[in-house]
Amino acid sequence: MQRVLQVLSQFYVTDVENLKLILAAVVAGGHVLFNDPPGLGKTTLAKLLAKSLGLVFKRIQFTPDMLPSDVIGVNVWRPNQGRFEFVKGPVFTNILLADEINRAPPKTQAALLEAMEERQVTVDGVTYRLEEPFIVFATQNPVEHRGVYPLPEAQLDRFMIQISMGYPSQEEEEEILRRRLSWRGDDPSIYAAPVTTKEELLAWMRAAEEVYVDSAIVTFIVKMAQALRSHPLNTYGPSPRGSIALLKMARALALLDGRNYVIPDDVKKTAVPVLGHRIAPKDGDPRELVKEVVNRTPIPYK
């Protein structure tokens, strides 16, 4: 997986810790929600990741008039055959970029729920399994509020992490422009090559399930979740699904760092992207509330 990080760093300018979090989410089998203004290269990053992993990539541009069938597929009548044929939608892929997901109406957003959680879709009573791995990368614009449908809590909870890449620094933006000059085009993914295979990624996903987690780490995670639920400045969450997501992310990050056991730092590094979108503070930034709880939760083994 270090080779994948090298490919991403070669073509995408950002803090390598952001790339590690995204790759850890993939190894943990989770979906990623990008909460950023447009123009920060999220589509490019998703394409680079899919190509470096040797996976199939598809993109959906969500719009207010989009129907669920535009996502999952539809049965089409074939007169010459006298039967219906299921035409698969773009959800049948390995990495799906759901671009501006909050522009689609709730019914279409909900069409992704079964696919994201169960890795399957149901059309006219028939269930179709999705190929493993299946990872959704979704983007939403946090600064635009016209013509959008905010994601409900049930759908937000399906994303393992929410991450914001943020605007680049002056040095990073200069590097982006220098690289653009050398590429002579807007899509650097054409220069990237697979450095691993789908089978190797699936093996890594299975290996993440074997990473040792001490009981003290389990208590550490649960204490943070309980503290967030009972915090006087918070109104709800996170659910046990959030605790499980934090456990899985910590395991995946440990594996990427070359360890077969989880340490407290693995939990601390992943707590904000895992739990920040699963709570609703009465005031202020949810990420800051998670940071506060993480900092005052006793660290195991200290």
N, C-alpha and C positions, 0 to 999 in steps of 0.2 A: 504493500500500500504506500510505502514511501516513494515509489516510482510514480504513483498517481499524483501525490502531492507535488512532486517535482514538475510534472507536466502542467498542473494547474498554476503553480507559481511562475512557470516560464511564460505563460500567456495571460495571466490575470493578476493585476497588481492589487494586493490587499495584504492585511496582516495574516501571516500563515496560520495563526490560531483560529481565525475564521474558517479557513479552508479545512483545518483538522476537525472542527466541530461539524461541518457539513459532511465530510467523509465519514466521521463517526456515526452520524445519523443514518447514512446509507448502510454501513456495516451493521447497525442495530436494526435495520429494516424499517426505519421510520421516515415520515414525510417531513418536508421542510417548507416553512412559510417565510418568504422574504417580505419585510415591511420597509420598503424604501421608495423614494421618488423614482420616476423613470430615468433611463439613461445611464445607469450605473453598471451595465454589463451583466445583468442577471441571466439573460437568455444565453449570452456567450458562455458564462460559467457553466450553465446546465449542459450545453452542447459539448463543452470541453470535458466535463466529467463523464458524460455518457460515452464519448469517443475513447477516452483513456481507459475506461473500464470494459470496452468492447461490447457495449449495450446498445439496444435500439432506442432511439430518441424520437419523440413526437411533441408537437407544440399545439396548444389550443389558445386562440385569442378570444377570450370571453367577451361577450357583448350583451346588451339588455334584451335582444330578441332571440338569444340562443335557447334551444330546446334540449331537454335531457337526451333525446335521441342523437343530437349532434355530438354528444360526449361518449355515450355507451354503445350506440349503434341502433339499427332498426331492422325489422323484418320487411323485406321487399317481395311483392308478388311477382313470380316469374310465369307469365301466361304460357309460354312454350313448354314449360316443365309441369305446369299445373300445381305448383306448390310455392310456399313462402321460403325465401332464403334469408338467413340472418347476415346482414352486412355489418361487419365489426366497425365500431367507432375508434377514434384515436386513443381511447383508454387502453386498448390492447397494445401495450408496449412495455418496455422496461423502465424508462424514465420519461415521465410525462410532465411537460411544463405547462401549468395552468396559468396563463398570463392574464393579469388583472382579474383575478377570480371574483373580486367583489363587484364587478360590473354585471355579472350574470344574475338573473332573478333567483330567489331562494329555491324554487323547484329544480332548477338546473344545478345549483350548488349541491343540493341534496342528492343528485344523481351520482355524485362522486363518493358519497358517504359509504355505501356498501362496498365500492371498489377499494377505498382506502382502508377500511377496517377488515373486510372479509376476503379481499383479493378475489372478488367475483362480482359479476353483474347478473341481474335477472331481467329478462325481456319476455313479456307475454307468458309468464309462468315457467320459462326455461332458464336454468342457471348455467352460466358460462364461466369457467375458471380463467383467471388471468395468469399469465406466465410469470414465474419467479425469476429474478426479483421484480417487484413493481413498486416504484418510488414516485411520489408526486412532489414536484417542486412548484409551489404556487407563489405568485407575486400579488401584492396589493399596494396601491398608492395611498399612503397615510395622510396626504395633504389635500386630496381632492374629495369633495363630499357631494358633488352633483352627479346624478345618474349612477349612483353606486348602491349596493345592498350590503350592509355590514355583515360579516360572517357571524352566524349564531355561535353561542358557546359550544354547542354540541359538535360543530364542525371544527372550531378552533382546537378542541380537545383531541381531534384526530391527528393533528400535526405534532410530531415529536418535539421539534424545536421551532421557535420563531427567531429569526436573526435579522439584524440590520447591518448591512455592509458599510453604510455611511459614506459621506463624500470623502474623496481622497485628499490627502494633504497636498501642499504645493509640490513637494518633491515627488510624491506618487503620481500626481497628475502630469507632471513633466515627463515622467517615465512612461506613462500611458501614451503620450503623444509621440515620444521617441520610438516606442514599439510600433505604433501605428504607421510611422514613416517606413519602417523596415518591412512591414507586412504588405504594403501596397494594396490594401483591401480592408474591409470592415469585419471580416469573419476570420479570426486567427485559427479557428478550429480545423480549417482545411489543412493546416500544417501539423496538427497533432496526430499522433498515431496511437493505437491501443498498446498499452504496456502490461495489460493483464487480460483475463478472460472472464466471462460470466461464471464459468465453473469455479474459478479461483475465488471470485467474490462470494459465491454461495458457500464455499469452504470457510472463508473468513467469517461469514455470518454465523455458521455453525460453531466455529471456534469461539466466537464471542459468548455463546451460551455456556461455554466450559470455563470461563474466567472465574476464579474464586472470589467470593464475596464473604467477608467475615461478618459475623452477627453484629459486631459493633458498627460496621458500615450500614447495615440494614437499619439499626436503631438511629443512626445519624440522619439517614434520609427521612425516616418517619417523623423524627422530632421536628425537622424543618417543615414538613407538610402540615403537621399538627399546629405548629406555631403560626403558619400562614393562615390556617382556617380560623384560629381563635384570635388573630391580631385585631385590635380595636379599630384600626384604620382600613381593614379589609372587609369586603361584604360576602365573598364566597371563595371556595376552592383552596387548593387544588384537590382533585378527586384522587382515589387510589390509582387510577390510570396514570396520573401525573407522577406518582411515586414510582410506579413500574417503569415509566419512560425514563426517569432519572437514573434508576438502577441500570437499565439497558444502555443508556448513553455512557455511564461511568465505566461499564464493562468494555464497551467498544473503544473508548478513549484509552483505557489501560492497554488493550490489545494493540492499538496503533503505536503506543509508546513502548511496545516490546515487553510488556509484563503480562503474566497470567493471573494476576491478582489486582484487586481494586484498592486504591489508597484514598484517603480523605480528599486530596487535591483533585482527583478525578471527579468527585461529586461536586466540589466547590466550583470547578471550571465549567461544569455543565448546568448548574442549578438555574442560572438566570435565563438562558435560552430555552430550557425545558419548562420552567415554572412561570415565567413572566407573563405568558399569554393565557394562563389558566387561573388567574386571579383577577379581582376587580376592586382596586383600592377606592376608597371614598374620595381621595384626592391625591394628586401626584402621579409619578411614574411608577408603574408596577415593577419595573426592573430594579428601581432603587429600594423598593420594599423587600424584594427578594434578597438583595445584597445585604440589607440590614439584618434580616433573619439569619442568613448564612453566617454573617460575622459574629452573631451573638449565640449561635448554637455551639455547644461544647464539642470540640474536635476529639474524636476517639484517639486513644493511645497517647494523648498529650500528657 
